[in-house]
C-alpha cells in the first residue's frame, strides 16, 4: 500500500508529520476534524511546504525504473528532521522535541493520577465542591461557558494544556 507523508503545521505553529493513504484521505480526515496536532490537539491544521518524499524502487520492481527513481528526500533546510535517540528519525507517535517530551510526561502523570469523568466534568466538579460527593482528582470535558460558571462559583478548575485522546471507534 502506498502512503503519503505530509509535513503539517497547526494554527499554533507546531510542526509535525503524518501519513495518509492518499491526498483525498488527508482532505477527508481534515474536513472531518480528525487531523490534530500531537502537541496541542488543535484541529486547525494545514500542509506545510515540503520537498517530495519518494522512496527509490517503490513504483516498480524493474531495474530501469528503480534507477530512475529519486533518492529519499530529506527535510527542507528550514525544517530539519527532529533528532531522535540514536540520531535517527523515529516513529511519528514519539515526541520529537524537549517541549513535546515534557508535555507527554505531564500528560502521563495527569492521566495516571486523575479519574476521567468525560462529559460529566462540570457536574462532578460542582458536586465535589458542594460536598455531595467525596473530593478526588478528576479530568474531563466541558464547554467554555460551563467552565466560566464553575470558576465564578469558586470551583477550582483549570484547563489542561492538551486535549482529550481521540477515539477512532
Secondary structure, DSSP 8 states (H G I E B T S, - for coil): ---EEEEEEETT--EEEEEES-HHHHHHHHHTT----TTT----EEE--------TTSS-SSHHHHHHS-------TTS-----GGGS---TTS--SHHHHHHHHHHHHHHHHSEE-GGGHHHHHHHHHTTSS----EE----HHHHHHHHHTT------SS-------
